[in-house]
Amino acid sequence: MAIKTLEIKELEAKAKNVYEAIVVLSKRARQINEETKLEFQQRIENLVALPGNPDEVEDVANPDQLKISLEFEKRPKPTEEAIEELMNDQLEYRYKEDEEKK
């Protein structure tokens, strides 16, 4: 995996300061991670729900399960996705205080 540099000035332009941008990115990365985890679990559950012989011992890895796992491993990391969203102006954020004052 190649390392991509990120210009601090570009990051500052997307938020009031670098620290705010990092908080926004970390929260979005956690959201993406949760969504990915949920999707992975649902797809694995669909495999388990398929009819099969219950007497067989599951010592051998399921090839379909391996295929799904490899597919998820090839995806970009949640942090990378969050950075891309912020840099491409696809990510919006707001403060909780602003909502409470309205």
N, C-alpha and C positions, 0 to 999 in steps of 0.2 A: 504494500500500500504506500503510495507516494505521499510525501508530506506537502501540504499546500500552505503557503504563507498567507497571512492576512494582514492587510494594512490597517494599522490602528486608527489612522485618520479616517478611513472609510467607515470603520466601525463606529467611531465617534459621530460621524455624520448621520448615522441611522438612529442614534439615541442622544440623550443629553450628555452622557459621559460613558466612558468605557465600562464602568462598574454596572451601570444600569443595563447596558447592552448585554453584559455577561449574565445578569440575572434573567433577563428576557430569554436569552438563548438557552439557559439551563432549564427554565420552566417549560419551554417549547420542546426541548429534547426529551424531557421526562414524559410529556404528553405523547410524543411520537413513539417512544419506547413502550408505553402502556398500550397504545393502539396496535403496535406490532406484536406484542406479547399476546394480546387478545386474539388477533388474527391467527397467530401460530397455534394457540391452544384450540381454537375452533377447527382448524384444518386437521390437527392431530386427532381430535375427538371424532371427526367424520371418518377417519381411517379405522379407529377402534370400533365405531358403530357398525362397520361393514360386517356382514355375516361371515363367520369362519368356524373352524373347529375349536371349541373351547377346551378340548382335551390336550391340544398341542401346547407344548411348553414354549414360552416366548424367549428362548435363549438366543435365537437367531434374530438379527436386526431386520426389521421390516424394510424392504427396499423403497417402498413408497414414502415411508417416514424419513429415510435417509435423504431422499430426493427433496422433500419439503425442507428439511433442515439445511441442506446445502443451498437451496434457493434463498432462504432467509439469511444465511451467512454472507451471501454475495451482495446483499442489499447494502446501500450506504449506511453508515452509522447514524444514529439519531442526531448527534451533534453536528455532523456534516449537513444533514438535511435542514436543521434549524438555522445554521449559518447561511446556507443557500437561500432559504426563505427570507431571512432578514436582509441580505444583500440585494435580493431581487424585488424588494418592497412587497413581498407577499405576506408579511407577518405584521399584524396590528396588535398593539398592546395599549392598555390604559391602567390608570391607578384605581384602586378600590375606593379611595377617598372621594374621587370625582363622582362616582356613582351614588355614594351616600349623601352627598351635598345636594343632589338634585331633588 
